[in-house]
Amino acid sequence: MNNQAFMKVLFSHSLFSDFSEEALNQVFRAHYYEKREYEKDQVIHFQNECCQTMDLILRGRVAVQNLDSEGNVLTISIFQDGDVLGANLLFSSRNNYPMTVLAQSPVVILHLGQELILELCQINRTFMIGLMKAISDKTLILTDTISAISMKTIRQCIIDFLRYESQIQKSQIVQLPSSKKELAQRFGIQRSSLSRELNKMRQDRMIDFDTKTITIKNLNDSNR
């Protein structure tokens, strides 16, 4: 991504929509920032790593994941183009990443230093309000995701996922947006555990499935 494309993406983002090109260039010249590219499956931030920048995703998808003592990977949330990471940690007294941040696809990220964020907030109220909203929204999303996953059985997670995707796709045949391995990580379980539950649900005549789709037959689960 060249500088012209980079600035175009910035101005299209709601946080920077109220800046003039001259003002933005002046602030960026005076403070630390870095534009970096990451390959798919590359770790962007390790768990317990000190947060030193706010990250703006210019292109690609990023996953926030937790690895438990048994080796299960739980995908807490997915972030993509235009999303902000690390803003809730950058000014915290406990500014270590609680989970691993991983590139789910080739990713371009703009890393913004603390002094740059402070300067942007001081000179532009729209930026400050937008940043506060982004922090608040992401905190709620992460809290809701953790609460929902921790209280559900595997079958409940699958049913809720299928109902949501069926509604979005407007079809009883759900096209899987990710692999079954990634779906298992989203639920915080092993791939084998997901496969066993899917097979049980097929035996109960609730679903049918192949490698890329799950066909809904009857999601009324008497075990819920």
C-alpha positions in Angstrom: 0.0 0.0 0.0 1.7 3.2 -1.2 1.4 6.6 0.7 -1.4 7.9 -1.6 -3.5 4.8 -1.0 -2.6 5.0 2.7 -3.8 8.6 3.0 -7.0 7.8 1.1 -7.9 5.0 3.5 -7.2 7.3 6.4 -9.5 10.0 5.2 -12.2 7.5 4.5 -12.1 6.4 8.2 -14.6 8.1 10.5 -11.9 9.0 13.1 -10.0 11.1 10.5 -12.9 12.5 8.5 -12.8 15.9 10.2 -9.1 16.6 9.5 -7.6 18.5 6.6 -4.8 16.8 4.7 -2.4 19.5 5.8 -3.2 19.1 9.5 -3.0 15.4 9.4 0.3 15.3 7.6 1.7 17.8 10.1 0.7 15.7 13.1 2.0 12.5 11.6 5.3 14.0 10.7 5.8 15.1 14.4 5.0 11.8 16.1 5.7 8.1 15.9 3.7 5.8 13.6 4.5 2.7 11.5 2.6 1.0 8.7 3.3 -2.7 8.7 2.2 -5.8 6.7 1.6 -9.2 8.2 1.2 -12.6 6.6 -1.7 -14.9 7.3 -1.3 -16.7 10.7 1.5 -14.3 11.8 1.3 -13.2 15.4 0.8 -9.4 15.6 0.9 -9.2 19.4 1.7 -12.0 21.9 -0.2 -12.5 25.1 1.3 -10.5 27.9 3.2 -8.3 25.4 3.2 -4.6 26.5 0.9 -2.5 24.4 2.8 0.5 23.0 0.6 1.5 20.0 -3.0 1.8 19.0 -3.5 -0.3 15.8 -5.8 0.7 13.0 -6.5 -2.1 10.5 -6.2 -0.7 7.0 -6.8 -4.1 5.3 -7.4 -7.7 6.3 -8.8 -9.7 9.3 -7.4 -10.0 12.7 -8.4 -12.5 15.5 -8.1 -12.0 19.2 -7.4 -15.5 20.7 -6.9 -17.2 24.0 -5.1 -20.5 24.6 -6.1 -22.4 27.7 -4.0 -24.9 29.7 -5.5 -27.8 27.7 -4.4 -26.4 24.4 -7.9 -25.2 23.3 -7.9 -22.0 21.2 -10.8 -19.6 21.9 -11.4 -16.9 19.3 -12.9 -14.1 21.3 -13.4 -11.6 18.5 -12.6 -10.9 14.8 -11.6 -7.4 13.7 -11.3 -6.2 10.1 -10.9 -3.1 7.8 -11.3 0.1 9.8 -11.4 -1.5 13.3 -9.2 -0.3 16.1 -7.1 -2.4 18.4 -5.2 -1.6 21.6 -6.9 1.7 22.3 -8.3 0.4 25.6 -4.8 -0.8 26.7 -2.5 2.0 25.5 -3.3 4.3 28.4 -4.0 1.7 31.0 -1.9 1.0 34.1 -2.1 -2.7 33.1 -1.2 -2.3 29.4 -0.3 -5.9 28.6 -2.3 -7.8 25.9 -4.4 -10.3 27.8 -4.7 -12.5 24.7 -2.8 -13.2 21.4 -3.6 -11.0 18.4 -3.2 -13.0 15.1 -3.5 -12.2 11.4 -6.3 -14.3 9.9 -5.5 -13.1 6.4 -2.8 -10.9 4.9 -3.1 -7.7 7.0 -1.9 -4.1 6.7 -1.9 -2.2 10.1 -1.2 1.3 11.0 0.5 1.4 14.5 0.0 4.8 16.2 2.1 5.9 19.1 0.7 7.2 22.4 1.9 10.8 21.8 0.3 10.9 18.4 -3.0 9.7 19.8 -2.9 12.4 22.5 -2.1 15.1 19.9 -5.0 13.9 17.7 -7.4 14.0 20.6 -6.3 17.5 21.7 -6.6 19.1 18.3 -9.8 17.4 17.0 -12.9 16.7 19.1 -14.4 14.5 16.5 -11.4 12.1 16.7 -11.6 12.0 20.5 -15.3 11.2 20.6 -15.0 8.6 17.8 -12.1 7.0 19.7 -14.0 6.9 23.0 -17.0 5.3 21.2 -14.7 2.7 19.5 -13.2 1.8 22.9 -16.6 1.5 24.6 -18.2 -0.6 21.7 -15.3 -3.1 21.6 -15.2 -3.5 25.3 -18.9 -4.4 25.3 -18.5 -6.8 22.4 -15.6 -8.6 24.1 -17.5 -8.9 27.4 -20.7 -10.2 25.7 -18.7 -12.7 23.7 -16.9 -14.1 26.7 -20.1 -14.3 28.8 -22.1 -16.0 26.0 -19.5 -18.6 25.2 -18.6 -19.5 28.8 -22.3 -20.3 29.6 -23.2 -22.4 26.5 -22.9 -26.0 25.7 -21.3 -26.9 22.3 -24.7 -27.7 20.9 -26.1 -24.4 22.0 -23.2 -22.6 20.4 -23.8 -24.4 17.1 -27.5 -23.8 17.1 -27.1 -20.1 17.8 -24.4 -19.8 15.1 -26.7 -21.6 12.6 -29.7 -19.5 13.4 -27.7 -16.3 13.0 -26.1 -17.3 9.8 -29.4 -18.7 8.3 -31.0 -15.4 9.0 -28.1 -13.4 7.5 -27.8 -15.7 4.4 -31.6 -16.1 4.1 -31.3 -19.8 3.6 -31.6 -23.1 5.4 -28.4 -24.2 3.8 -25.7 -22.3 5.6 -22.5 -21.6 3.7 -19.7 -21.8 6.3 -17.8 -18.5 6.4 -14.7 -20.2 7.8 -13.2 -23.7 8.1 -14.5 -26.1 10.8 -11.2 -25.7 12.6 -11.7 -21.9 12.8 -15.3 -22.5 13.9 -14.1 -24.7 16.7 -11.7 -22.0 17.8 -14.5 -19.5 17.8 -16.4 -21.7 20.2 -13.2 -22.4 22.3 -13.2 -26.1 21.7 -11.1 -28.8 20.0 -11.9 -29.5 16.3 -12.7 -33.2 17.3 -15.3 -32.0 19.9 -17.0 -29.9 17.2 -17.0 -32.9 14.8 -18.5 -35.2 17.4 -21.3 -32.8 18.2 -22.1 -32.2 14.6 -22.3 -35.9 14.0 -24.7 -36.3 17.0 -26.9 -33.5 15.7 -27.0 -35.3 12.3 -28.0 -38.5 14.0 -30.7 -36.5 15.8 -31.9 -35.3 12.4 -31.3 -31.7 13.3 -28.8 -31.0 10.5 -26.9 -32.4 7.6 -23.5 -31.2 6.5 -20.6 -31.5 4.1 -17.2 -29.7 4.1 -18.6 -26.3 3.1 -22.2 -26.2 4.2 -24.6 -27.2 7.0 -28.2 -27.8 6.1 -30.7 -27.0 8.8 -33.5 -29.6 9.3 -34.8 -29.0 12.8 -33.0 -27.0 15.5 -35.6 -27.5 18.2 -33.2 -29.2 20.7 -35.0 -31.0 23.6 -31.6 -31.0 25.5 -31.4 -27.2 25.7 
